[in-house]
Amino acid sequence: MIKAVFARAQIITHKFHIVQHQTRVLNKIRIRRCK
């Protein structure tokens, strides 16, 4: 059971990091365009 729960947690964390990275990249692009 612990393995199943941990595996799910890893997947959710991984997706979160992907979204976080995309947000940072988009923010950098926006900042460059505003200057």
Secondary structure, DSSP 8 states (H G I E B T S, - for coil): -HHHHHHHHHHHHHHHHHHHHHHHHHHHHHHHHH-
